[in-house]
Amino acid sequence: MSDLATRFQAAADDSKKLSKRPDNDTLLKLYATFKQGSSGDVEGKRPGFTDLVGRAKYDAWAKLKGTPKEDAMQQYIDLVESLKSA
């Protein structure tokens, strides 16, 4: 496993131990950068209009389409680090 992948996994573990729950926009950024870093570009159909949370997550992830996995991993690591020090 590469150093980046190791730090990405450590950041994922750290994100579950944050002292304060991030606001919804930050949670969407965490979700989107994690999914892009772990799975790549968004796939599948956008959830229906009754699934507001699912749509928000899908849209946040879709904004990162085309972002290389490594870049998304680094963005996720940086975001988690900034939340740990906040």
ABEGO torsion letter per residue (X at the ends): XBAAAAAAAAAAAAAAABABBBBAAAAAAAAAAAAAAAAEBBBEBBBBAABAAAAAAAAAAAAABGBBAAAAAAAAAAAAAAAAAX
